[in-house]
């Protein structure tokens, strides 16, 4: 499991809610000015891809306007017990961050 990406999967009515939390600075950078001591390079997430059992479900773009450590939520209807969800995010420095979760429904009490 990734220390950068945390995944949570929980029932939400007839669907499943996938919560993706990514620890990332999401820094737009600073080109520096005459008064600045030094410039700061941008460092932000660019893309996200979500796969269900190795089949692409969601592909999206992100940018420096997002908050630090973004939390994204997706409503998925096709998730069944034993299915594997994989998430890959890349940043503007082409560094990839990956995590996966296998859906294991909780046993109901009394069964």
N, C-alpha and C positions, 0 to 999 in steps of 0.2 A: 504494500500500500504506500502511496505517495505521501510524503510529509507536506508537500506543496498543495495538492488537491485533496479535499475531503469530500466524500460523496455520502449522501443519505437518500434512501429510497423508502417511501411510505405510501400506504393507500390514501387516496383522496377521492372519495365517491367511487365512481366506476373506473377511474384511472389510477395511475401511480404517479406520485410527484417525485421527480429527481431533483435534489438540491445539490448544486455544485458550488463549493467555496474554494477559491483559489487565493493562496497567500502570495501576493505580488504587489510591489510598490506602485504600479500604474503611474509612473512619473513622466510627465510631458517633457521634462528637461528644461534647460534654460540656456540660451545661446550665449549669455554673458553680455555685459555692457562695459562701458568705460569704468563705471563705479563698482561692477562686480569683481570679486577677487578671481573667480574662475568659473568657466562654463560647466554646466551639468548635462551629461548625455541623457537622452530620453530612454526610458525603460518601461515598456507597456506591453500588454497582451495584444496580439494581432488576430489570432484565429482560435476557434473552438470547433471540435468535431466530436459528435456523440455517435457511438455505434451500439447496436443491439445484436448480440451474437455475430459480430463481425460484419454486420450490414449497416451502412451509413444511414442514420436517421436525421441528424441535424448537422449543418455546417454553417458557421457564422463568422462574422468579422467583428472585432472589437477595436478600441482605440484609446488614446490617452485621456479622453474625457471621462472615462469610467473611474469610479472611486477606488481607492486602495483596498486590496483584499476583497474583490467583488464576489457577490453571492448571486447565482443565477438559478432560476427554477424552471423546470420543464414538466408539462403534463403529458404523460405517455399512456396510451391505452393498450398497447400490444405486449406488455410485460407479463410473463408467467413464471411460476416457480422454476428455479434452475437457470433462468436466462441471465446472461452476462452483459452488463452495460460497461462500456469503455469510454473514457473521456480523454481527449488530447488537446492541450492548449499550446500554442507557440507564441513567443514574444517577438518583438522587433529586432532582437539580436539572434533570431532563429534557434533559440533554445526551446526544447520541447519538454512539457510536463505531462505525465500520464497517470491515470488511476483507473481502477475497475472495481465493480461491485457485482456480486451474484445475488439475485433476489431469492431469499429464503423466507417464505411467509412464516410468521410465528404460529405455533400450534395453539389452537383454542383451548381454553380451560375446560377440563372435564372430558377431553378426548384422548 
